[in-house]
Every structure is written in structure tokens, then in C-alpha cells.
């Protein structure tokens, strides 16, 4: 699954276009490297997102095309 779609489906970022822009601006890294929106996310990848002064680190636990609002947080595990 594409990185921008994963960020939207998991509800880490509200809209796919916003996720795409964050990737283009270099605010999203995967396994310590800047990632493009087209990066193919795999289980076990470490994501790091920078929102202004805040940084969120998460590990991809599972990948699913469609999930409900309640199950969205089960797709990743927040590390810090």
C-alpha cells in the first residue's frame, strides 16, 4: 500500500492530499530515510512524522485497505 494511502486509512493524517504534501515536504521518514508518497509500506516499517515542533514515531503493525474508525489505531503502534 502506498505511504500516503496508509497515513489516510490509519487516520494518522486526515486527508490523502495532506499526507501527499507532507511526504513531498520531507516531513515523513520511513526507517530513517525521507520517503515519497509512493513508497510501498510494509509491516514492521518505522514511520516518523514531524508536525511543527512535535514528532510522532510509529511502527506499522498491519496493512488493510479499508478499516472502520475504531480499528484504525490497530494498524500502527505509537512509539513516542
PDB file with one MODEL, atoms N, CA, C and O in Angstrom:
MODEL        1
ATOM      1  N   UNK A   1       0.848  -1.183   0.000  1.00  0.00           N
ATOM      2  CA  UNK A   1       0.000   0.000   0.000  1.00  0.00           C
ATOM      3  C   UNK A   1       0.894   1.247   0.000  1.00  0.00           C
ATOM      4  O   UNK A   1       1.926   1.282   0.669  1.00  0.00           O
ATOM      5  N   UNK A   2       0.488   2.245  -0.745  1.00  0.00           N
ATOM      6  CA  UNK A   2       1.240   3.495  -0.795  1.00  0.00           C
ATOM      7  C   UNK A   2       1.265   4.179   0.570  1.00  0.00           C
ATOM      8  O   UNK A   2       0.327   4.051   1.357  1.00  0.00           O
ATOM      9  N   UNK A   3       2.340   4.902   0.837  1.00  0.00           N
ATOM     10  CA  UNK A   3       2.504   5.582   2.120  1.00  0.00           C
ATOM     11  C   UNK A   3       1.395   6.597   2.367  1.00  0.00           C
ATOM     12  O   UNK A   3       0.828   6.637   3.459  1.00  0.00           O
ATOM     13  N   UNK A   4       1.077   7.419   1.367  1.00  0.00           N
ATOM     14  CA  UNK A   4       0.036   8.435   1.582  1.00  0.00           C
ATOM     15  C   UNK A   4      -1.322   7.789   1.866  1.00  0.00           C
ATOM     16  O   UNK A   4      -2.091   8.306   2.676  1.00  0.00           O
ATOM     17  N   UNK A   5      -1.621   6.676   1.217  1.00  0.00           N
ATOM     18  CA  UNK A   5      -2.893   5.985   1.473  1.00  0.00           C
ATOM     19  C   UNK A   5      -2.895   5.357   2.863  1.00  0.00           C
ATOM     20  O   UNK A   5      -3.915   5.388   3.552  1.00  0.00           O
ATOM     21  N   UNK A   6      -1.757   4.781   3.287  1.00  0.00           N
ATOM     22  CA  UNK A   6      -1.682   4.191   4.626  1.00  0.00           C
ATOM     23  C   UNK A   6      -1.916   5.254   5.698  1.00  0.00           C
ATOM     24  O   UNK A   6      -2.638   5.011   6.665  1.00  0.00           O
ATOM     25  N   UNK A   7      -1.310   6.430   5.532  1.00  0.00           N
ATOM     26  CA  UNK A   7      -1.475   7.504   6.510  1.00  0.00           C
ATOM     27  C   UNK A   7      -2.936   7.935   6.610  1.00  0.00           C
ATOM     28  O   UNK A   7      -3.411   8.281   7.692  1.00  0.00           O
ATOM     29  N   UNK A   8      -3.646   7.915   5.486  1.00  0.00           N
ATOM     30  CA  UNK A   8      -5.057   8.288   5.493  1.00  0.00           C
ATOM     31  C   UNK A   8      -5.923   7.181   6.085  1.00  0.00           C
ATOM     32  O   UNK A   8      -6.772   7.453   6.933  1.00  0.00           O
ATOM     33  N   UNK A   9      -5.721   5.933   5.648  1.00  0.00           N
ATOM     34  CA  UNK A   9      -6.539   4.811   6.132  1.00  0.00           C
ATOM     35  C   UNK A   9      -6.360   4.618   7.633  1.00  0.00           C
ATOM     36  O   UNK A   9      -7.319   4.314   8.342  1.00  0.00           O
ATOM     37  N   UNK A  10      -5.120   4.796   8.124  1.00  0.00           N
ATOM     38  CA  UNK A  10      -4.861   4.622   9.554  1.00  0.00           C
ATOM     39  C   UNK A  10      -5.276   5.845  10.360  1.00  0.00           C
ATOM     40  O   UNK A  10      -5.218   5.835  11.590  1.00  0.00           O
ATOM     41  N   UNK A  11      -5.694   6.893   9.666  1.00  0.00           N
ATOM     42  CA  UNK A  11      -6.150   8.134  10.276  1.00  0.00           C
ATOM     43  C   UNK A  11      -5.064   8.856  11.074  1.00  0.00           C
ATOM     44  O   UNK A  11      -5.355   9.585  12.022  1.00  0.00           O
ATOM     45  N   UNK A  12      -3.805   8.640  10.675  1.00  0.00           N
ATOM     46  CA  UNK A  12      -2.710   9.428  11.249  1.00  0.00           C
ATOM     47  C   UNK A  12      -2.809  10.841  10.674  1.00  0.00           C
ATOM     48  O   UNK A  12      -2.625  11.829  11.385  1.00  0.00           O
ATOM     49  N   UNK A  13      -3.102  10.919   9.371  1.00  0.00           N
ATOM     50  CA  UNK A  13      -3.345  12.200   8.694  1.00  0.00           C
ATOM     51  C   UNK A  13      -4.748  12.117   8.091  1.00  0.00           C
ATOM     52  O   UNK A  13      -5.132  11.092   7.528  1.00  0.00           O
ATOM     53  N   UNK A  14      -5.500  13.197   8.214  1.00  0.00           N
ATOM     54  CA  UNK A  14      -6.926  13.190   7.877  1.00  0.00           C
ATOM     55  C   UNK A  14      -7.214  12.977   6.386  1.00  0.00           C
ATOM     56  O   UNK A  14      -8.120  12.221   6.036  1.00  0.00           O
ATOM     57  N   UNK A  15      -6.449  13.638   5.508  1.00  0.00           N
ATOM     58  CA  UNK A  15      -6.715  13.544   4.076  1.00  0.00           C
ATOM     59  C   UNK A  15      -5.485  13.062   3.321  1.00  0.00           C
ATOM     60  O   UNK A  15      -4.350  13.328   3.716  1.00  0.00           O
ATOM     61  N   UNK A  16      -5.730  12.352   2.231  1.00  0.00           N
ATOM     62  CA  UNK A  16      -4.622  11.797   1.437  1.00  0.00           C
ATOM     63  C   UNK A  16      -3.801  12.908   0.789  1.00  0.00           C
ATOM     64  O   UNK A  16      -2.581  12.780   0.677  1.00  0.00           O
ATOM     65  N   UNK A  17      -4.440  13.989   0.361  1.00  0.00           N
ATOM     66  CA  UNK A  17      -3.691  15.084  -0.252  1.00  0.00           C
ATOM     67  C   UNK A  17      -2.750  15.735   0.758  1.00  0.00           C
ATOM     68  O   UNK A  17      -1.642  16.138   0.404  1.00  0.00           O
ATOM     69  N   UNK A  18      -3.182  15.838   2.008  1.00  0.00           N
ATOM     70  CA  UNK A  18      -2.341  16.400   3.065  1.00  0.00           C
ATOM     71  C   UNK A  18      -1.163  15.455   3.329  1.00  0.00           C
ATOM     72  O   UNK A  18      -0.034  15.904   3.525  1.00  0.00           O
ATOM     73  N   UNK A  19      -1.430  14.155   3.333  1.00  0.00           N
ATOM     74  CA  UNK A  19      -0.364  13.159   3.517  1.00  0.00           C
ATOM     75  C   UNK A  19       0.633  13.248   2.369  1.00  0.00           C
ATOM     76  O   UNK A  19       1.841  13.151   2.581  1.00  0.00           O
ATOM     77  N   UNK A  20       0.131  13.430   1.164  1.00  0.00           N
ATOM     78  CA  UNK A  20       0.989  13.556  -0.020  1.00  0.00           C
ATOM     79  C   UNK A  20       1.888  14.786   0.095  1.00  0.00           C
ATOM     80  O   UNK A  20       3.079  14.711  -0.210  1.00  0.00           O
ATOM     81  N   UNK A  21       1.334  15.909   0.530  1.00  0.00           N
ATOM     82  CA  UNK A  21       2.110  17.139   0.697  1.00  0.00           C
ATOM     83  C   UNK A  21       3.163  16.988   1.785  1.00  0.00           C
ATOM     84  O   UNK A  21       4.283  17.478   1.633  1.00  0.00           O
ATOM     85  N   UNK A  22       2.817  16.315   2.885  1.00  0.00           N
ATOM     86  CA  UNK A  22       3.772  16.097   3.978  1.00  0.00           C
ATOM     87  C   UNK A  22       4.964  15.283   3.483  1.00  0.00           C
ATOM     88  O   UNK A  22       6.105  15.569   3.846  1.00  0.00           O
ATOM     89  N   UNK A  23       4.706  14.284   2.664  1.00  0.00           N
ATOM     90  CA  UNK A  23       5.789  13.472   2.099  1.00  0.00           C
ATOM     91  C   UNK A  23       6.656  14.310   1.163  1.00  0.00           C
ATOM     92  O   UNK A  23       7.883  14.224   1.209  1.00  0.00           O
ATOM     93  N   UNK A  24       6.027  15.114   0.319  1.00  0.00           N
ATOM     94  CA  UNK A  24       6.764  15.960  -0.627  1.00  0.00           C
ATOM     95  C   UNK A  24       7.655  16.971   0.088  1.00  0.00           C
ATOM     96  O   UNK A  24       8.722  17.323  -0.416  1.00  0.00           O
ATOM     97  N   UNK A  25       7.227  17.441   1.259  1.00  0.00           N
ATOM     98  CA  UNK A  25       7.992  18.437   2.016  1.00  0.00           C
ATOM     99  C   UNK A  25       9.055  17.800   2.903  1.00  0.00           C
ATOM    100  O   UNK A  25       9.773  18.509   3.607  1.00  0.00           O
ATOM    101  N   UNK A  26       9.167  16.477   2.880  1.00  0.00           N
ATOM    102  CA  UNK A  26      10.191  15.784   3.654  1.00  0.00           C
ATOM    103  C   UNK A  26       9.886  15.660   5.133  1.00  0.00           C
ATOM    104  O   UNK A  26      10.799  15.469   5.936  1.00  0.00           O
ATOM    105  N   UNK A  27       8.613  15.764   5.510  1.00  0.00           N
ATOM    106  CA  UNK A  27       8.244  15.668   6.926  1.00  0.00           C
ATOM    107  C   UNK A  27       7.936  14.243   7.361  1.00  0.00           C
ATOM    108  O   UNK A  27       7.644  14.002   8.533  1.00  0.00           O
ATOM    109  N   UNK A  28       7.998  13.288   6.422  1.00  0.00           N
ATOM    110  CA  UNK A  28       7.735  11.889   6.736  1.00  0.00           C
ATOM    111  C   UNK A  28       8.968  11.064   6.382  1.00  0.00           C
ATOM    112  O   UNK A  28       9.468  11.134   5.259  1.00  0.00           O
ATOM    113  N   UNK A  29       9.454  10.284   7.344  1.00  0.00           N
ATOM    114  CA  UNK A  29      10.575   9.386   7.069  1.00  0.00           C
ATOM    115  C   UNK A  29      10.144   7.955   7.376  1.00  0.00           C
ATOM    116  O   UNK A  29       9.331   7.712   8.268  1.00  0.00           O
ATOM    117  N   UNK A  30      10.701   7.025   6.625  1.00  0.00           N
ATOM    118  CA  UNK A  30      10.446   5.601   6.837  1.00  0.00           C
ATOM    119  C   UNK A  30      11.799   4.937   7.059  1.00  0.00           C
ATOM    120  O   UNK A  30      12.686   5.011   6.209  1.00  0.00           O
ATOM    121  N   UNK A  31      11.942   4.292   8.202  1.00  0.00           N
ATOM    122  CA  UNK A  31      13.200   3.629   8.570  1.00  0.00           C
ATOM    123  C   UNK A  31      14.386   4.593   8.505  1.00  0.00           C
ATOM    124  O   UNK A  31      15.484   4.216   8.095  1.00  0.00           O
ATOM    125  N   UNK A  32      14.151   5.835   8.913  1.00  0.00           N
ATOM    126  CA  UNK A  32      15.214   6.832   8.988  1.00  0.00           C
ATOM    127  C   UNK A  32      15.541   7.556   7.694  1.00  0.00           C
ATOM    128  O   UNK A  32      16.444   8.392   7.678  1.00  0.00           O
ATOM    129  N   UNK A  33      14.832   7.261   6.605  1.00  0.00           N
ATOM    130  CA  UNK A  33      15.098   7.902   5.315  1.00  0.00           C
ATOM    131  C   UNK A  33      13.858   8.653   4.856  1.00  0.00           C
ATOM    132  O   UNK A  33      12.743   8.164   5.037  1.00  0.00           O
ATOM    133  N   UNK A  34      14.029   9.836   4.264  1.00  0.00           N
ATOM    134  CA  UNK A  34      12.866  10.562   3.724  1.00  0.00           C
ATOM    135  C   UNK A  34      12.144   9.693   2.696  1.00  0.00           C
ATOM    136  O   UNK A  34      12.782   9.049   1.863  1.00  0.00           O
ATOM    137  N   UNK A  35      10.823   9.678   2.759  1.00  0.00           N
ATOM    138  CA  UNK A  35      10.048   8.801   1.876  1.00  0.00           C
ATOM    139  C   UNK A  35       9.095   9.594   1.003  1.00  0.00           C
ATOM    140  O   UNK A  35       8.529  10.603   1.424  1.00  0.00           O
ATOM    141  N   UNK A  36       8.929   9.118  -0.223  1.00  0.00           N
ATOM    142  CA  UNK A  36       7.953   9.707  -1.131  1.00  0.00           C
ATOM    143  C   UNK A  36       6.584   9.105  -0.834  1.00  0.00           C
ATOM    144  O   UNK A  36       6.473   8.059  -0.194  1.00  0.00           O
ATOM    145  N   UNK A  37       5.551   9.783  -1.308  1.00  0.00           N
ATOM    146  CA  UNK A  37       4.178   9.321  -1.083  1.00  0.00           C
ATOM    147  C   UNK A  37       3.939   7.962  -1.732  1.00  0.00           C
ATOM    148  O   UNK A  37       3.058   7.220  -1.299  1.00  0.00           O
ATOM    149  N   UNK A  38       4.700   7.631  -2.752  1.00  0.00           N
ATOM    150  CA  UNK A  38       4.503   6.370  -3.472  1.00  0.00           C
ATOM    151  C   UNK A  38       5.244   5.201  -2.834  1.00  0.00           C
ATOM    152  O   UNK A  38       5.173   4.084  -3.346  1.00  0.00           O
ATOM    153  N   UNK A  39       5.953   5.429  -1.727  1.00  0.00           N
ATOM    154  CA  UNK A  39       6.686   4.355  -1.047  1.00  0.00           C
ATOM    155  C   UNK A  39       5.727   3.231  -0.668  1.00  0.00           C
ATOM    156  O   UNK A  39       4.621   3.492  -0.194  1.00  0.00           O
ATOM    157  N   UNK A  40       6.146   1.979  -0.874  1.00  0.00           N
ATOM    158  CA  UNK A  40       5.313   0.816  -0.565  1.00  0.00           C
ATOM    159  C   UNK A  40       5.507   0.414   0.899  1.00  0.00           C
ATOM    160  O   UNK A  40       6.540  -0.148   1.263  1.00  0.00           O
ATOM    161  N   UNK A  41       4.518   0.704   1.725  1.00  0.00           N
ATOM    162  CA  UNK A  41       4.604   0.441   3.166  1.00  0.00           C
ATOM    163  C   UNK A  41       4.513  -1.064   3.427  1.00  0.00           C
ATOM    164  O   UNK A  41       3.691  -1.761   2.831  1.00  0.00           O
ATOM    165  N   UNK A  42       5.373  -1.553   4.329  1.00  0.00           N
ATOM    166  CA  UNK A  42       5.375  -2.962   4.707  1.00  0.00           C
ATOM    167  C   UNK A  42       5.239  -3.076   6.228  1.00  0.00           C
ATOM    168  O   UNK A  42       5.572  -2.140   6.955  1.00  0.00           O
ATOM    169  N   UNK A  43       4.752  -4.215   6.702  1.00  0.00           N
ATOM    170  CA  UNK A  43       4.641  -4.455   8.140  1.00  0.00           C
ATOM    171  C   UNK A  43       6.048  -4.425   8.737  1.00  0.00           C
ATOM    172  O   UNK A  43       6.971  -5.038   8.201  1.00  0.00           O
ATOM    173  N   UNK A  44       6.202  -3.709   9.848  1.00  0.00           N
ATOM    174  CA  UNK A  44       7.496  -3.590  10.505  1.00  0.00           C
ATOM    175  C   UNK A  44       8.220  -2.292  10.188  1.00  0.00           C
ATOM    176  O   UNK A  44       9.224  -1.982  10.829  1.00  0.00           O
ATOM    177  N   UNK A  45       7.734  -1.517   9.206  1.00  0.00           N
ATOM    178  CA  UNK A  45       8.353  -0.226   8.884  1.00  0.00           C
ATOM    179  C   UNK A  45       8.185   0.736  10.051  1.00  0.00           C
ATOM    180  O   UNK A  45       7.152   0.745  10.720  1.00  0.00           O
ATOM    181  N   UNK A  46       9.214   1.547  10.288  1.00  0.00           N
ATOM    182  CA  UNK A  46       9.179   2.562  11.329  1.00  0.00           C
ATOM    183  C   UNK A  46       8.918   3.911  10.664  1.00  0.00           C
ATOM    184  O   UNK A  46       9.716   4.369   9.846  1.00  0.00           O
ATOM    185  N   UNK A  47       7.803   4.543  11.013  1.00  0.00           N
ATOM    186  CA  UNK A  47       7.433   5.844  10.443  1.00  0.00           C
ATOM    187  C   UNK A  47       7.758   6.939  11.441  1.00  0.00           C
ATOM    188  O   UNK A  47       7.590   6.765  12.648  1.00  0.00           O
ATOM    189  N   UNK A  48       8.224   8.068  10.929  1.00  0.00           N
ATOM    190  CA  UNK A  48       8.437   9.241  11.772  1.00  0.00           C
ATOM    191  C   UNK A  48       7.833  10.437  11.044  1.00  0.00           C
ATOM    192  O   UNK A  48       8.204  10.744   9.911  1.00  0.00           O
ATOM    193  N   UNK A  49       6.895  11.107  11.714  1.00  0.00           N
ATOM    194  CA  UNK A  49       6.214  12.261  11.127  1.00  0.00           C
ATOM    195  C   UNK A  49       6.476  13.481  11.976  1.00  0.00           C
ATOM    196  O   UNK A  49       6.406  13.422  13.203  1.00  0.00           O
ATOM    197  N   UNK A  50       6.779  14.593  11.321  1.00  0.00           N
ATOM    198  CA  UNK A  50       7.010  15.848  12.037  1.00  0.00           C
ATOM    199  C   UNK A  50       5.867  16.815  11.740  1.00  0.00           C
ATOM    200  O   UNK A  50       5.614  17.180  10.592  1.00  0.00           O
ATOM    201  N   UNK A  51       5.180  17.219  12.821  1.00  0.00           N
ATOM    202  CA  UNK A  51       4.102  18.211  12.737  1.00  0.00           C
ATOM    203  C   UNK A  51       4.561  19.432  13.520  1.00  0.00           C
ATOM    204  O   UNK A  51       4.366  19.487  14.735  1.00  0.00           O
ATOM    205  N   UNK A  52       5.157  20.398  12.864  1.00  0.00           N
ATOM    206  CA  UNK A  52       5.665  21.576  13.563  1.00  0.00           C
ATOM    207  C   UNK A  52       6.762  21.185  14.536  1.00  0.00           C
ATOM    208  O   UNK A  52       7.807  20.680  14.126  1.00  0.00           O
ATOM    209  N   UNK A  53       6.533  21.416  15.826  1.00  0.00           N
ATOM    210  CA  UNK A  53       7.511  21.080  16.859  1.00  0.00           C
ATOM    211  C   UNK A  53       7.383  19.627  17.328  1.00  0.00           C
ATOM    212  O   UNK A  53       8.304  19.089  17.944  1.00  0.00           O
ATOM    213  N   UNK A  54       6.256  19.000  17.040  1.00  0.00           N
ATOM    214  CA  UNK A  54       6.007  17.638  17.525  1.00  0.00           C
ATOM    215  C   UNK A  54       6.504  16.598  16.523  1.00  0.00           C
ATOM    216  O   UNK A  54       6.465  16.808  15.310  1.00  0.00           O
ATOM    217  N   UNK A  55       6.971  15.474  17.062  1.00  0.00           N
ATOM    218  CA  UNK A  55       7.389  14.353  16.235  1.00  0.00           C
ATOM    219  C   UNK A  55       6.660  13.108  16.720  1.00  0.00           C
ATOM    220  O   UNK A  55       6.587  12.842  17.919  1.00  0.00           O
ATOM    221  N   UNK A  56       6.124  12.355  15.775  1.00  0.00           N
ATOM    222  CA  UNK A  56       5.426  11.116  16.116  1.00  0.00           C
ATOM    223  C   UNK A  56       6.179   9.957  15.473  1.00  0.00           C
ATOM    224  O   UNK A  56       6.464   9.977  14.276  1.00  0.00           O
ATOM    225  N   UNK A  57       6.496   8.954  16.278  1.00  0.00           N
ATOM    226  CA  UNK A  57       7.137   7.748  15.759  1.00  0.00           C
ATOM    227  C   UNK A  57       6.152   6.598  15.921  1.00  0.00           C
ATOM    228  O   UNK A  57       5.534   6.436  16.973  1.00  0.00           O
ATOM    229  N   UNK A  58       6.015   5.796  14.858  1.00  0.00           N
ATOM    230  CA  UNK A  58       5.082   4.677  14.890  1.00  0.00           C
ATOM    231  C   UNK A  58       5.633   3.510  14.083  1.00  0.00           C
ATOM    232  O   UNK A  58       6.404   3.687  13.140  1.00  0.00           O
ATOM    233  N   UNK A  59       5.215   2.313  14.479  1.00  0.00           N
ATOM    234  CA  UNK A  59       5.594   1.105  13.762  1.00  0.00           C
ATOM    235  C   UNK A  59       4.354   0.548  13.083  1.00  0.00           C
ATOM    236  O   UNK A  59       3.289   0.474  13.695  1.00  0.00           O
ATOM    237  N   UNK A  60       4.489   0.155  11.815  1.00  0.00           N
ATOM    238  CA  UNK A  60       3.374  -0.423  11.076  1.00  0.00           C
ATOM    239  C   UNK A  60       3.163  -1.854  11.575  1.00  0.00           C
ATOM    240  O   UNK A  60       4.069  -2.684  11.500  1.00  0.00           O
ATOM    241  N   UNK A  61       1.964  -2.135  12.084  1.00  0.00           N
ATOM    242  CA  UNK A  61       1.652  -3.446  12.639  1.00  0.00           C
ATOM    243  C   UNK A  61       0.914  -4.309  11.622  1.00  0.00           C
ATOM    244  O   UNK A  61       1.179  -5.506  11.511  1.00  0.00           O
ATOM    245  N   UNK A  62      -0.008  -3.707  10.884  1.00  0.00           N
ATOM    246  CA  UNK A  62      -0.730  -4.440   9.850  1.00  0.00           C
ATOM    247  C   UNK A  62      -1.182  -3.467   8.769  1.00  0.00           C
ATOM    248  O   UNK A  62      -1.232  -2.255   8.979  1.00  0.00           O
ATOM    249  N   UNK A  63      -1.509  -4.025   7.616  1.00  0.00           N
ATOM    250  CA  UNK A  63      -1.944  -3.207   6.483  1.00  0.00           C
ATOM    251  C   UNK A  63      -3.303  -3.716   6.029  1.00  0.00           C
ATOM    252  O   UNK A  63      -3.497  -4.916   5.832  1.00  0.00           O
ATOM    253  N   UNK A  64      -4.240  -2.792   5.866  1.00  0.00           N
ATOM    254  CA  UNK A  64      -5.573  -3.148   5.408  1.00  0.00           C
ATOM    255  C   UNK A  64      -6.109  -2.017   4.537  1.00  0.00           C
ATOM    256  O   UNK A  64      -5.921  -0.840   4.847  1.00  0.00           O
ATOM    257  N   UNK A  65      -6.775  -2.383   3.445  1.00  0.00           N
ATOM    258  CA  UNK A  65      -7.301  -1.379   2.510  1.00  0.00           C
ATOM    259  C   UNK A  65      -8.414  -0.536   3.124  1.00  0.00           C
ATOM    260  O   UNK A  65      -8.477   0.674   2.906  1.00  0.00           O
ATOM    261  N   UNK A  66      -9.287  -1.176   3.888  1.00  0.00           N
ATOM    262  CA  UNK A  66     -10.433  -0.480   4.481  1.00  0.00           C
ATOM    263  C   UNK A  66     -10.565  -0.897   5.940  1.00  0.00           C
ATOM    264  O   UNK A  66     -10.597  -2.087   6.252  1.00  0.00           O
ATOM    265  N   UNK A  67     -10.639   0.077   6.821  1.00  0.00           N
ATOM    266  CA  UNK A  67     -10.902  -0.208   8.228  1.00  0.00           C
ATOM    267  C   UNK A  67     -11.867   0.834   8.761  1.00  0.00           C
ATOM    268  O   UNK A  67     -11.939   1.956   8.259  1.00  0.00           O
ATOM    269  N   UNK A  68     -12.600   0.446   9.777  1.00  0.00           N
ATOM    270  CA  UNK A  68     -13.510   1.385  10.427  1.00  0.00           C
ATOM    271  C   UNK A  68     -12.744   2.316  11.337  1.00  0.00           C
ATOM    272  O   UNK A  68     -11.557   2.126  11.604  1.00  0.00           O
ATOM    273  N   UNK A  69     -13.440   3.309  11.798  1.00  0.00           N
ATOM    274  CA  UNK A  69     -12.836   4.307  12.682  1.00  0.00           C
ATOM    275  C   UNK A  69     -12.244   3.662  13.943  1.00  0.00           C
ATOM    276  O   UNK A  69     -11.188   4.074  14.420  1.00  0.00           O
ATOM    277  N   UNK A  70     -12.933   2.650  14.472  1.00  0.00           N
ATOM    278  CA  UNK A  70     -12.493   2.006  15.709  1.00  0.00           C
ATOM    279  C   UNK A  70     -11.216   1.187  15.508  1.00  0.00           C
ATOM    280  O   UNK A  70     -10.373   1.132  16.404  1.00  0.00           O
ATOM    281  N   UNK A  71     -11.065   0.553  14.349  1.00  0.00           N
ATOM    282  CA  UNK A  71      -9.913  -0.310  14.096  1.00  0.00           C
ATOM    283  C   UNK A  71      -8.712   0.423  13.500  1.00  0.00           C
ATOM    284  O   UNK A  71      -7.652  -0.182  13.341  1.00  0.00           O
ATOM    285  N   UNK A  72      -8.845   1.697  13.167  1.00  0.00           N
ATOM    286  CA  UNK A  72      -7.766   2.428  12.504  1.00  0.00           C
ATOM    287  C   UNK A  72      -6.490   2.452  13.347  1.00  0.00           C
ATOM    288  O   UNK A  72      -5.391   2.333  12.804  1.00  0.00           O
ATOM    289  N   UNK A  73      -6.622   2.604  14.661  1.00  0.00           N
ATOM    290  CA  UNK A  73      -5.447   2.678  15.537  1.00  0.00           C
ATOM    291  C   UNK A  73      -4.730   1.334  15.663  1.00  0.00           C
ATOM    292  O   UNK A  73      -3.596   1.287  16.139  1.00  0.00           O
ATOM    293  N   UNK A  74      -5.367   0.247  15.247  1.00  0.00           N
ATOM    294  CA  UNK A  74      -4.746  -1.073  15.315  1.00  0.00           C
ATOM    295  C   UNK A  74      -3.753  -1.312  14.187  1.00  0.00           C
ATOM    296  O   UNK A  74      -3.019  -2.300  14.219  1.00  0.00           O
ATOM    297  N   UNK A  75      -3.713  -0.430  13.189  1.00  0.00           N
ATOM    298  CA  UNK A  75      -2.799  -0.589  12.064  1.00  0.00           C
ATOM    299  C   UNK A  75      -1.368  -0.194  12.421  1.00  0.00           C
ATOM    300  O   UNK A  75      -0.432  -0.575  11.717  1.00  0.00           O
ATOM    301  N   UNK A  76      -1.183   0.569  13.510  1.00  0.00           N
ATOM    302  CA  UNK A  76       0.145   1.019  13.898  1.00  0.00           C
ATOM    303  C   UNK A  76       0.264   1.052  15.414  1.00  0.00           C
ATOM    304  O   UNK A  76      -0.727   1.047  16.144  1.00  0.00           O
ATOM    305  N   UNK A  77       1.533   1.086  15.865  1.00  0.00           N
ATOM    306  CA  UNK A  77       1.816   1.175  17.298  1.00  0.00           C
ATOM    307  C   UNK A  77       2.666   2.416  17.517  1.00  0.00           C
ATOM    308  O   UNK A  77       3.745   2.545  16.939  1.00  0.00           O
ATOM    309  N   UNK A  78       2.181   3.330  18.352  1.00  0.00           N
ATOM    310  CA  UNK A  78       2.912   4.574  18.618  1.00  0.00           C
ATOM    311  C   UNK A  78       4.107   4.276  19.537  1.00  0.00           C
ATOM    312  O   UNK A  78       3.962   3.624  20.571  1.00  0.00           O
ATOM    313  N   UNK A  79       5.280   4.764  19.141  1.00  0.00           N
ATOM    314  CA  UNK A  79       6.497   4.528  19.915  1.00  0.00           C
ATOM    315  C   UNK A  79       6.864   5.736  20.767  1.00  0.00           C
ATOM    316  O   UNK A  79       7.375   5.574  21.875  1.00  0.00           O
ATOM    317  N   UNK A  80       6.612   6.940  20.269  1.00  0.00           N
ATOM    318  CA  UNK A  80       6.881   8.139  21.061  1.00  0.00           C
ATOM    319  C   UNK A  80       6.118   9.325  20.535  1.00  0.00           C
ATOM    320  O   UNK A  80       6.225  10.421  21.083  1.00  0.00           O
TER     321      UNK A  80
ENDMDL
END
